[in-house]
Amino acid sequence: MEQDAGPAQAGAGALFDAHGRELYRYARALTGSHEEAEDLVQAGFVKLLEHLGQPGVNVVQPRAFLFQTVHNLAVNTLRRRSTWHKVSDALPAFVEARRADAAMGGAGGLDAEDLARLNRALGDLALEQREVVVLRHLEELPLADVARLLNVPPETVASRCRLAFEKLRPALARARHGG
């Protein structure tokens, strides 16, 4: 006899529908690997279910919990591989994931040319700046969630964003005007 999915599992299914693609894009941007990104997202949802299955545990912000979990899992994976410095090599995978989203109507108005310009400009940023731009402005996480995720004060996130955009503006303007 089959058992009905519990409320936690049903809730996780709805969360997966709502956030699975953005978590995948983020994991793939960090790891550069389709397979690892899928594994990380799945592991993130397993951890969420484990937390929700504990008596008296309530995850108030499941999206932030999932991003934090996927981030931590990705960092652990990259440490094991000793390739954290290769995150910039993963940007084409991020852009490809955004292109796939655009084809399905979900890339927030960015066309393939905009995504290519964005990829080139992001590749020139320091990792700390690239992370906050991806999380804060491409994945649209709130400032406080990005700060928690990266374990830095919100002021640091804002400062990194400001520095990143100072560097991004000229590059994107040149590309937009054919330069």
Buried (B, 14 or more C-beta within 10 A) or exposed (E): EEEEEEEBBEBBEEBBEEBBBBBBBBBBBBBBBBEBBBBBBBBBBEBBBEBBEEEEEEBEEBBBBBBBBBBBBBEEBBEEEEBEEEBBEBBBBBBBBBBBBBEEEEBEEBEEEBBBBBBBBBBEBEEBBBBBBBBBBBBEBBBEBBBBBBEBEBEBBBBBBEBBBEBBEEBBEEBEEEE
